[in-house]
Structures are given as C-alpha cells and as structure tokens.
Amino acid sequence: MASVRCPGCGAKNPEGSVKCRLCGYDLRGHSELPMSQPKAGSAQLRSGGLKGVVLMAVLAVAAIVLAGVLLGVLPGGDVITNLRNKVPAIAAKSSDGWEEFTEPAANFKATMPVDRTQQQVPFQWSTSGTADQWVSTLGPDSNPDTTLAVGWATIPVDPSQTAAARLTSTSIAWAGSMGGKVTKSDETSLQGQPALLVQIEGMKNAKGDLVTVRALLVERGDTLYVLSSRSVYPDHPQFDRLINGFSML
C-alpha cells in the first residue's frame, strides 16, 4: 500500500490521509508548516511517548496491587476483604480459625473452627440409635478445655406430645447418659422452630476437672439439631458464637 511521508515530522501515513497521524500536520499542502511544529525525534514528541510509557507502567503496577489484595497476598481494607469473601474461589478464611460451612445432608449452615471432624455417635433417642455431628476441640489434644459440636438425627415424633415436652424429656435423658443433670432449661425458638436452651452440670473430664455443657436443642419436623459446648470454663465463651453462626436452610 502506498504511503505519504509527513514533511513536518517524517512519519508515514496511508495514502489519501488529510492530516498526519502523529503530529497533525495538514498533508493536503494547503497550509504552511507551523513554526512550533515538532520534528521527528524532538523533545516534544519524545516526552509524549515517555508519558504514554509511564502511564502504562502505573496502570500495570495498580493492576498487580489490586490482584494481590483480591487474592489475599497483600493486605486490603475491610471493603475489599468483604468483596473477596463473596467470591468462593478467592474467599479468605477467617483470621481467627473459624469458618462457615454448609452441611447438605442435614440442610444447615454453621460456623466452627476449621479443624473440625465429622463423627457418628450413639444417640438412643433417634430412629437409628445414632447421631451425626461435626466436632471441634479447643486446647490440648489429649485433654481439650472445650469441645464444640453440631449434631443432627432423625427422631420419632409422638403426636400426643408437644415439641417442648419432647425436647425436655430428650435433654434430661441425654444429660443422664453423660453422668450429669439439667440445671437450667429455657424454652425458646430458632427461625420459628421450637427449641430448648439447657445447661448440664455434674460431670468431670479425664483430669478430674468439673465440666459443664451448654446446649441448644432444635426440632424441625422429624429432625433434631443439637448444638453444644462442653467446657471447663463456666461462661462457655465460644457457645454464643456457635449458636449465632448456625442457620437452617
């Protein structure tokens, strides 16, 4: 393809061009070259090219920093962290070792320490005689200070009993099976479902320290959820977080 060289800056332009693509000089030959017209290789043209390179470099650095923040390699503000956590592929785990997870088999979400394990334990009040649960321990592995658990089981529903009566009788029997007794019991609800908040005392751990259990029993249809904290600490600081992080789907 034929080209036309600009008499002002020397740049090549496609044949038929009206103005130079680089310096804007009128290629039709009807105007004289301005006295201030930059020449090829002049400081003005060089500075224009340099500004473009600098701008590209700044944009590249900004993109790298943004990618680092989103991926968690670099620290970011709360807003960016919250945005990152909404994307499952790059979501950051909680800095204190707790995370939210979903249990599709029992239709719930819960928040627990990341080192939890799943177990099946004896539970004679269920239709199968067992219950499934997620368990996490805090403290020494050999004798933890606190054990957190979120359990679930299918239970027989006696229509002659109210949900409150079933939850009360189950909590008393469950406490007895652990060698303790219910010392506090409060009827409540969770997401519109009947629930019972209990405290169980009178038990000891392997070292002989007194332990207590705080638990929330929730009945939804024929499913019983049991959220519990067994601890040597009377105030059970993690129990409230366990309850607040639980929701039925």
C-alpha positions in Angstrom: 0.0 0.0 0.0 1.3 3.5 -1.0 2.2 5.9 1.8 2.8 9.6 2.2 5.6 10.8 4.4 4.8 13.9 6.5 7.0 16.9 5.7 6.7 18.1 9.3 7.7 15.1 11.4 8.7 12.5 8.8 6.0 9.9 9.9 4.5 7.7 7.2 0.8 8.0 6.6 -1.7 6.0 4.4 -2.1 7.5 1.0 -5.1 9.9 1.0 -4.6 11.0 4.6 -5.7 14.5 5.4 -3.6 15.0 8.5 -0.5 13.4 9.8 -1.4 10.6 12.3 1.5 11.6 14.5 1.8 15.4 14.5 -1.4 16.5 12.9 0.2 18.4 10.0 -2.1 19.1 7.1 -1.0 16.8 4.3 -3.1 18.4 1.6 -0.5 21.0 1.1 -2.8 24.0 1.7 -1.1 25.2 4.9 2.4 26.0 5.8 4.4 24.1 8.4 3.8 25.8 11.8 6.9 27.4 13.4 6.2 25.3 16.6 5.5 22.1 14.8 7.5 19.3 16.5 10.0 17.5 14.4 10.6 13.8 14.4 12.7 12.8 17.4 12.2 16.2 19.0 11.9 16.7 22.8 8.1 17.3 22.5 7.5 14.0 20.6 9.8 12.1 22.9 8.0 13.5 26.0 4.7 12.4 24.6 6.0 8.9 24.1 7.5 8.8 27.5 4.2 9.9 29.1 2.5 7.0 27.4 5.1 4.5 28.7 4.8 5.9 32.3 1.0 5.7 32.2 1.1 2.1 31.1 3.6 1.3 33.8 1.5 2.9 36.5 -1.6 1.0 35.3 0.3 -2.2 35.3 1.5 -1.7 38.9 -2.0 -0.8 40.0 -3.4 -4.0 38.4 -0.7 -6.1 40.2 -1.5 -4.5 43.6 -5.3 -4.9 43.1 -4.8 -8.6 42.1 -2.6 -9.1 45.2 -5.2 -7.7 47.5 -8.1 -9.7 45.9 -6.1 -12.9 46.2 -5.1 -12.2 49.8 -1.4 -12.0 49.0 -1.4 -8.3 50.0 -3.4 -6.8 52.9 -6.5 -4.9 52.0 -9.2 -2.8 53.6 -12.4 -4.3 55.1 -14.4 -3.3 51.9 -12.0 -5.2 49.6 -11.8 -8.1 52.0 -15.6 -8.4 52.2 -15.8 -8.3 48.4 -13.1 -11.0 48.1 -15.0 -13.2 50.6 -18.1 -13.1 48.4 -16.2 -14.9 45.6 -15.8 -18.6 46.7 -12.7 -19.2 44.6 -10.7 -16.4 46.3 -12.6 -16.1 49.7 -10.3 -15.7 52.6 -10.7 -17.8 55.7 -11.4 -16.1 59.0 -8.2 -14.9 60.7 -9.2 -16.5 64.0 -9.5 -20.0 62.6 -13.3 -20.2 62.3 -15.2 -20.6 59.0 -18.7 -21.0 57.7 -19.6 -24.3 56.0 -22.8 -26.0 54.7 -24.0 -29.5 55.6 -26.2 -30.5 52.7 -27.1 -33.8 54.4 -28.9 -32.0 57.2 -29.8 -28.7 55.5 -27.9 -26.2 57.7 -25.1 -23.8 57.7 -22.8 -23.4 60.7 -19.6 -21.6 61.8 -17.0 -23.6 63.5 -13.2 -23.9 63.8 -11.6 -25.1 60.6 -10.1 -28.2 62.3 -13.5 -29.9 62.8 -14.1 -33.6 62.2 -17.3 -35.5 61.4 -18.4 -38.3 63.7 -21.2 -40.7 64.3 -22.1 -41.2 67.9 -24.6 -43.3 69.9 -27.9 -41.5 70.4 -30.6 -43.8 71.5 -33.4 -41.2 71.1 -33.1 -41.2 67.3 -34.7 -43.7 64.9 -31.4 -45.2 64.1 -29.8 -45.1 67.5 -27.1 -42.8 66.3 -26.5 -39.2 65.5 -24.1 -37.5 63.1 -22.1 -34.5 64.3 -19.3 -32.1 63.5 -16.9 -31.8 66.4 -14.0 -29.4 67.1 -11.8 -29.3 70.2 -10.0 -26.3 71.8 -7.0 -26.7 74.0 -4.6 -29.7 74.4 -5.4 -32.6 72.1 -5.1 -35.1 74.9 -7.5 -33.3 77.2 -9.2 -30.3 75.5 -10.6 -27.4 77.5 -13.7 -27.1 75.3 -15.4 -29.3 72.8 -17.9 -27.8 70.3 -20.4 -29.9 68.4 -23.2 -29.5 65.9 -25.2 -32.7 65.7 -28.3 -33.9 64.0 -30.5 -37.0 64.0 -33.9 -38.2 62.8 -36.3 -38.7 65.7 -39.7 -40.3 66.2 -42.4 -37.7 66.6 -45.1 -38.6 69.1 -48.2 -36.6 68.1 -49.5 -36.9 71.7 -46.6 -34.8 73.0 -45.8 -31.2 72.3 -42.4 -30.3 70.8 -41.4 -28.6 74.1 -42.2 -31.8 76.0 -40.2 -33.9 73.6 -37.2 -31.6 73.8 -37.3 -31.5 77.6 -37.5 -35.3 78.0 -34.7 -35.8 75.5 -32.4 -33.2 77.2 -32.9 -34.9 80.6 -32.2 -38.4 79.3 -29.2 -37.1 77.3 -27.8 -35.4 80.4 -28.2 -38.6 82.4 -26.3 -40.6 79.7 -23.4 -38.3 80.2 -23.5 -38.6 84.0 -24.9 -35.1 84.6 -28.2 -33.4 85.1 -30.0 -30.4 83.6 -29.7 -27.5 86.0 -31.2 -24.8 83.7 -33.8 -25.1 81.0 -35.4 -22.3 78.9 -37.9 -22.7 76.1 -37.1 -20.6 73.0 -37.2 -20.8 69.3 -34.8 -20.7 66.3 -36.0 -19.5 62.9 -39.6 -20.1 64.1 -38.9 -23.7 65.1 -39.3 -24.9 68.8 -36.0 -25.0 70.7 -34.7 -25.6 74.2 -31.7 -24.0 75.8 -30.2 -26.1 78.6 -27.2 -26.2 80.9 -26.0 -29.6 82.2 -23.7 -30.0 85.2 -22.2 -32.6 87.5 -19.6 -34.1 85.1 -15.8 -34.3 85.1 -13.2 -34.6 82.4 -10.2 -37.1 82.3 -8.2 -34.8 84.6 -10.9 -34.7 87.2 -11.9 -31.1 86.4 -15.5 -30.1 86.6 -17.1 -29.5 83.2 -20.5 -28.1 82.1 -22.4 -28.5 78.9 -24.5 -25.7 77.3 -26.7 -26.9 74.5 -29.4 -25.8 72.2 -31.9 -28.4 71.0 -34.0 -27.5 68.0 -36.7 -29.6 66.5 -37.7 -29.2 62.9 -40.1 -31.8 61.7 -38.5 -35.2 62.4 -35.0 -33.7 62.6 -33.4 -32.8 65.9 -30.4 -30.5 65.9 -28.1 -30.4 69.0 -25.6 -27.5 69.2 -23.4 -28.0 72.3 -20.3 -26.7 74.1 -18.6 -28.9 76.8 -16.1 -26.8 78.7 -14.1 -26.4 81.9 -15.0 -22.7 81.7 -18.4 -21.9 83.2 -19.0 -19.0 80.8 -18.5 -21.0 77.6 -17.3 -18.0 75.5 -17.5 -20.0 72.2 -21.1 -21.2 72.7 -22.8 -18.0 71.7 -20.7 -17.8 68.6 -21.6 -21.3 67.7 -25.3 -20.5 68.1 -25.2 -17.3 66.2 -23.4 -18.9 63.3 -26.0 -21.6 62.8 -28.9 -21.4 60.5 -31.3 -24.0 58.9 -31.7 -24.0 55.1 
